[in-house]
Amino acid sequence: MSEIKAPAGKLSDNERLKGNSNYLRGTIAEDLQDPLTGGFRGDNFNIIRFHGMYEQDDRDIRAERIEQKLEPLKNVMLRCRMPGGVITPAQWLGIDEFASSHTMYGSIRITNRQTFQYHGVLKHNIKPVHQWLHQLGLDSIATAGDVNRNVLCTSNPVESQLHRQAWEWAKKISEHLLPKTQAYAEIWLDGEKVQSTDTDTLEPILGKSYLPRKFKTTVVIPPQNDVDLHANDLNFIAIQEDGELIGFNVLIGGGLSMEHGNTATFPTTAYEFGFVPLEKTLDTAAAVVTAQRDLGNRSDRKAAKTRYTILRVGLEAFKSEVEKRMGFSFEPIRPYEFTDRGDRIGWVHGIDKNWHLTLFIENGRVLDYPDKALKTGLREIARIHKGDFRLTANQNLIVANVAQRDKAKIEKLARDHGLISDSVTLQRQNSMACVALPTCPLAMAEAERFLPAFIDHIDAIMARHGLTDDFIITRVTGCPNGCGRAMLAEVGLVGKAVGRYNLHLGGNRIGTRIPRLYKENITEEQILEILDEQIGQWAQARHTDEGFGDFLIRTGVVKPVINPSVDFHDASKVPDETVEA
């Protein structure tokens, strides 16, 4: 077999800035002292991402400030690193305190990357927030940029022993793949400066120019697929025997981002590579990352993700390269099955006899509203809770490990503050949106602010057709970059322009099928009209327990996406052959 290589060609400018960044230092420290702008200049605008931050501004008031001849209200969104989403009540109280006193919006945003974000951190508060997190035992290293991001782990509080074992591996994988540069500690924590020109010593896995694009990793505990494994580059599916974790099935090459009008970009589900025993887990992770590091496209960032590398070099060639770097071969895939991916809202009883309360947090936005003081309620719970908190990949929060004697007190606090509401429908619980406007600079349409009222309409449609006790997995993203995971929904809305969306249909409930574009650039009213008719048909002609997406595929409303690299952009929506009625 001939040696496989990365594509030749002029490197993208991101490669220049990473290579020239002095291992992610840039001139960030000097930029922090510049009072003339609330933002970061030159390369630092991108380099701060490797430290867990994106520069943003409030787009709702951008035009007004420009008219006043003022700079846009620049600030950063900061994302914490929290492998598996597990934190202590004391850490939550610290997170809450900083949000209240040092951010523009005062909110905590639970993300579907199983961590939280602060929105609206002004420049003079950036260094204090990193030091605050450090005091809490947290950091934001590598939660953005061309590195391995926050490692997800299925939130499974019921099988407590298995969850702890899997979570420990999520932490180990995160630590193993972190940048080794001391830039974070030097700039934000006033650490001692360490200089070296030895790339192999400084960054043995990531290298001086880090990865070609962002890289996402999960640890998944069947039968739940709550982390949406097919949205990620590298997935470790936990395989157990008698309640003990013995190893992982490895799936590689998932991802959801695309670009409107660019048929060379498309979402892709991950490929099964094989099984590895526990002791080979970190070697496997490093081998996959270094293969993508060396073979990924550094000339065209739109073709730089792992899935495009696999498609370019070939699945078997990429697998062979990974096995060569691991020093062993994958074993055959072990049997596994997914049955759902939603969070278990409400109380569940674990095999360890503890109770676990999953709280539905719409869009993950923790804030005090006039009719529900969510932020205050979680603060009050954290003050008395003796277990832990777990942030989920569905933007919810689990109050985990509650003793029987404390259950009633926790429930009362949750109900008193609107954290538990019997009126929240299954449909709302299974819907999700990215942040989008006004803070995300990439957003083309509303998502988080759009979703609640949109679900009101869907709830009404479901009730009209006698489906109040059922649901359709619904996701909205403000742009095609995929943060809201709409490309693994039964109904996925992707922002095209203000007030307009592309409607994708035909995903499934367990998150293993990509939905097909059904109508392009349409309004909310048009979307609801389409869904009303289709939901009515589903209510009348569905098979027992048949999900909405499966029904649309079976009845030929849309044909399934089988091979995304070939047929995702197929303009014909329905099968050529006659389908079952």
Salt bridges, closest charged atoms under 4 A:
ASP13 OD1 - ARG16 NE 2.66
GLU15 OE2 - LYS18 NZ 2.88
GLU15 OE1 - ARG298 NH1 2.59
ASP34 OD2 - ARG41 NE 2.67
ASP43 OD1 - ARG16 NH2 2.79
GLU55 OE2 - LYS74 NZ 3.83
ASP57 OD1 - ARG62 NH2 2.86
ASP60 OD2 - ARG449 NH1 2.89
GLU71 OE2 - LYS74 NZ 3.55
ASP96 OD2 - LYS375 NZ 3.68
ASP96 OD1 - ARG379 NE 2.99
ASP139 OD1 - ARG81 NE 2.86
ASP146 OD2 - LYS18 NZ 2.76
ASP146 OD2 - ARG301 NH1 2.95
GLU168 OE2 - ARG164 NH1 3.31
GLU168 OE1 - LYS171 NZ 3.39
GLU175 OE2 - ARG81 NH2 3.14
GLU186 OE2 - ARG25 NH2 2.79
ASP190 OD1 - LYS127 NZ 2.73
ASP228 OD1 - ARG341 NH1 2.77
ASP228 OD2 - ARG475 NH1 2.97
ASP228 OD2 - ARG485 NE 2.62
ASP233 OD1 - LYS305 NZ 3.01
GLU259 OE2 - LYS302 NZ 3.80
ASP294 OD1 - ARG293 NE 2.73
ASP294 OD2 - ARG325 NH1 2.84
GLU321 OE1 - LYS324 NZ 3.35
GLU321 OE2 - ARG325 NE 2.83
GLU331 OE1 - ARG334 NH2 3.14
ASP352 OD1 - HIS356 NE2 3.98
GLU362 OE2 - ARG428 NH1 2.73
GLU380 OE2 - ARG383 NH1 2.64
ASP388 OD1 - ARG390 NE 3.08
ASP406 OD2 - LYS386 NZ 3.57
ASP406 OD1 - LYS409 NZ 3.41
GLU411 OE2 - ARG415 NE 2.78
ASP416 OD2 - LYS412 NZ 2.70
ASP422 OD1 - ARG415 NH2 3.30
GLU446 OE2 - ARG449 NH2 2.76
GLU448 OE1 - ARG109 NH2 3.05
GLU448 OE2 - ARG365 NE 2.84
ASP456 OD1 - ARG428 NH2 2.45
ASP459 OD2 - ARG428 NH2 3.65
ASP470 OD1 - ARG509 NH2 2.52
ASP470 OD2 - ARG542 NH1 2.70
GLU520 OE2 - LYS496 NZ 2.85
GLU524 OE2 - HIS457 NE2 3.89
ASP532 OD2 - ARG464 NH2 2.85
ASP532 OD1 - HIS465 NE2 2.74
GLU546 OE2 - ARG554 NE 2.73
ASP550 OD1 - ARG513 NH2 2.68
ASP567 OD2 - ARG516 NH2 3.66
ASP570 OD2 - LYS559 NZ 2.84
GLU580 OE2 - HIS543 NE2 3.61
GLU580 OE2 - ARG554 NH1 3.92
